[in-house]
Amino acid sequence: SQELEQSPQSLIVQEGKNLTINCTSSKTLYGLYWYKQKYGEGLIFLMMLQKGGEEKSHEKITAKLDEKKQQSSLHITASQPSHAGIYLCGRAMTTDSWGKLQFGAGTQVVVTP
Amino acid sequence: DAGVIQSPRHEVTEMGQEVTLRCKPISGHDYLFWYRQTMMRGLELLIYFNNNVPIDDSGMPEDRFSAKMPNASFSTLKIQPSEPRDSAVYFCASRAGLGSRKKLFFGSGTQLSVL
């Protein structure tokens, strides 16, 4: 969806290096989900951010929400082969229908040895 | 917890045939969503249910598509008749309805190919 832009479209990172994915919305962000998808598999929930300035971390993945800029970023520290996949951000379209999400096109991450 | 269970994993059918996709949400979840993923359009919401009642079906592409949720543990998405442009991965997702339990859990998807 052009209302939710992800950048970059794809990236190749050497194992051990950091990477950042951005997600920018042209509409109000009531909440922002991050998912990871591997080929042929479903979406794995990573994090959900709801409040402006919120930051969450899980293992080596950190996500931040900038409500004013209507933007979120996902940062992976010291990438590993297990981090390879497609990362999708999803915007909650209303305040009372969490799960009714509009998704970005995804960012494909490749981790090389 | 078994997670959201979808069947079949893969479906190959001929144009004009009826296709039925099945979903079992996570026990206790009040909301169920059907999404479709294609290369051209990405991941898009088709319909969602709350307590077995369809709430928003504005994403259903046309009358050939229908979805039902006869009880809290089962939902179907039916395409009749199917067309090649319906080829996609169809995901079912569910979430709990109360408070901060807003995590949306996806199934593994059904890869549909209409020849």
Interface residues (C-beta under 8 A of the other chain):
Chain A: S1 G31 Y33 Y35 G40 E41 G42 L43 I44 F45 M48 Q50 L88 G90 S97 W98 G99 K100 L101 Q102 F103 G104 A105 G106
Chain B: V4 Y31 F33 G42 L43 E44 L45 Y48 I55 D56 F91 A93 R95 K102 K103 L104 F105 F106 G107 S108 G109 Q111
